[in-house]
């Protein structure tokens, strides 16, 4: 299964690109929020993407769907778990940043969710019912290019690593976010609770 591609941009269309990797051209579908971030890219530029590989009995032709961050791909997998939202519908629907969609889901902001392409009131309610309470991690995504995390075995460093590597925060900022969370709640003892506290702190700072 293809999970990551890095290569040369050969062609750009409205909702897809052609990426040359090791002398093989891959057609990769891009959600609108991803496509908008590569508007400055020209044919011949280097591009790397995390790939969601979709193939089922009902859709035997494989589809490759690209994302800048691993967390965006993870969000996409959760988003298509909502009833009546398949991968192709999700590609068209995701015309806004994942961070903003995640926050709208957590806050039950149906009006915001209905701004997604093809999402009406009924589907927006299904999205909230299915995904609310699971979006804290994705609400922390930001747009900067991720840096490599510093290796460590303890859970605090693990959370810092995810904030940097998967969610796109810079190392100093990630450390400050985690430090503030630990000061607010010093008895945290696992990464899941620490992520929740970091998310709550970010929402309080809005």
C-alpha positions in Angstrom: 0.0 0.0 0.0 1.3 3.5 -0.8 1.4 5.8 2.2 3.9 8.5 1.2 5.2 9.9 -2.0 7.9 12.4 -2.8 8.7 13.5 -6.3 8.4 16.0 -9.1 5.2 17.8 -10.0 4.4 17.0 -13.6 0.8 18.4 -13.9 -1.8 20.2 -11.9 -5.6 20.0 -12.5 -8.5 21.3 -10.5 -8.6 18.5 -8.0 -5.6 16.4 -8.7 -1.9 16.4 -9.6 0.5 14.1 -11.4 3.6 13.3 -9.4 6.7 11.7 -10.8 8.4 9.4 -8.3 11.2 7.0 -9.4 10.2 7.3 -13.0 6.5 6.4 -12.3 3.8 9.0 -12.5 1.1 8.9 -9.8 -2.2 10.6 -10.1 -3.0 12.0 -6.6 -6.3 13.5 -5.7 -6.1 16.6 -3.4 -8.8 18.0 -1.1 -9.3 21.7 -1.9 -7.6 22.8 1.4 -4.4 21.0 0.2 -4.7 22.1 -3.4 -4.8 25.8 -2.2 -1.5 25.4 -0.4 0.4 24.4 -3.6 -0.8 27.2 -5.8 2.7 28.6 -5.9 4.1 25.3 -7.0 5.1 25.0 -10.6 5.7 22.0 -12.9 9.2 20.7 -12.1 9.0 21.6 -8.4 9.5 18.9 -5.7 6.5 17.9 -3.6 6.0 15.4 -0.8 2.6 14.1 0.4 1.2 11.6 2.9 -1.1 9.3 0.9 -4.5 7.8 1.8 -4.9 4.7 -0.4 -8.5 3.9 -1.2 -9.7 0.7 -3.0 -12.8 -1.4 -2.3 -14.8 -4.0 -4.0 -17.4 -1.3 -5.0 -14.6 0.9 -6.2 -11.8 -1.4 -7.5 -9.9 1.4 -9.2 -7.3 2.6 -6.6 -7.5 6.3 -5.6 -4.5 8.1 -4.0 -5.4 11.1 -1.9 -2.7 13.4 -0.7 -2.1 15.5 2.4 0.8 17.6 3.8 0.6 16.3 7.3 0.1 12.8 8.6 -2.5 14.2 11.0 -4.5 15.5 8.1 -4.6 12.0 6.6 -5.7 10.7 10.0 -8.5 13.3 10.2 -9.6 12.3 6.7 -9.9 8.6 7.7 -12.1 9.7 10.6 -14.1 12.1 8.5 -15.1 9.4 6.0 -16.3 7.2 8.9 -19.3 9.4 9.0 -22.4 7.8 7.4 -22.9 8.9 3.8 -19.5 10.5 3.5 -17.1 8.5 1.3 -13.6 9.5 0.2 -14.7 11.2 -3.1 -17.3 13.2 -1.4 -14.9 14.1 1.4 -12.3 15.4 -1.1 -14.9 17.9 -2.4 -16.2 18.7 1.0 -12.9 19.6 2.7 -12.6 23.2 1.3 -11.6 24.6 4.7 -8.5 23.9 6.9 -8.7 20.7 9.1 -7.9 22.7 12.2 -11.0 24.9 11.7 -13.3 21.9 10.8 -12.1 20.1 13.9 -12.9 23.1 16.2 -16.3 23.4 14.6 -17.1 19.8 15.3 -16.0 20.1 18.9 -18.1 23.2 19.4 -21.1 21.9 17.5 -20.9 24.8 15.1 -23.3 23.5 12.4 -23.3 26.8 10.5 -19.6 26.4 10.0 -19.8 22.8 8.9 -22.5 23.7 6.4 -19.9 25.9 4.7 -18.2 22.7 3.6 -18.9 21.8 -0.1 -22.0 19.5 -0.3 -22.6 19.4 3.4 -26.2 20.2 4.5 -27.8 20.4 7.9 -28.5 16.7 8.2 -25.0 15.6 7.3 -23.5 18.3 9.5 -25.4 16.9 12.5 -24.1 13.4 11.6 -20.6 14.7 11.6 -20.9 16.2 15.0 -22.7 13.1 16.4 -19.9 10.8 15.1 -16.8 12.8 15.7 -17.4 15.2 18.6 -15.0 14.5 21.4 -12.3 13.0 19.0 -11.1 16.2 17.4 -8.8 17.8 20.0 -5.6 16.6 18.4 -6.6 17.9 15.0 -7.7 21.3 16.3 -4.1 21.9 17.2 -2.8 21.7 13.6 -1.2 24.8 12.2 0.1 25.8 8.8 3.9 26.0 9.4 6.1 23.3 8.0 6.9 20.7 10.7 10.3 20.3 12.2 11.8 17.0 13.3 11.1 16.2 17.0 13.9 15.5 19.5 13.9 11.8 20.4 12.9 10.9 23.9 11.2 8.0 25.6 8.9 9.7 28.2 5.3 10.6 27.4 5.9 14.4 27.6 8.5 14.2 24.9 6.2 11.9 22.9 3.4 14.6 23.0 5.9 17.3 22.0 7.0 15.1 19.1 3.5 14.6 17.8 2.8 18.4 18.1 5.9 19.0 16.0 6.0 16.1 13.6 2.3 15.5 12.9 0.6 18.7 13.8 3.1 21.2 12.4 4.1 23.2 15.5 7.6 24.5 15.9 9.7 22.9 18.7 9.9 25.9 21.1 6.1 26.5 20.7 5.3 22.8 21.3 7.4 22.7 24.4 5.8 25.8 25.8 2.3 24.4 25.1 3.1 21.2 26.9 4.8 23.0 29.8 1.8 25.2 30.3 -0.5 22.2 30.3 1.6 20.4 32.9 1.6 23.5 35.1 -2.2 23.7 34.9 -2.5 20.0 35.6 0.7 18.5 37.1 -0.7 15.1 37.9 -1.1 14.2 34.2 0.5 10.8 33.7 -0.2 9.7 30.1 -0.1 11.3 26.6 -3.9 11.1 26.0 -4.6 13.3 29.0 -1.8 15.7 28.2 -3.1 16.1 24.6 -6.6 16.9 26.1 -5.1 19.5 28.4 -3.0 21.1 25.7 -6.1 21.4 23.6 -8.1 22.9 26.4 -5.4 25.5 27.0 -5.3 26.5 23.4 -9.1 26.9 23.3 -8.9 29.2 26.4 -6.2 31.3 24.7 -8.4 31.9 21.7 
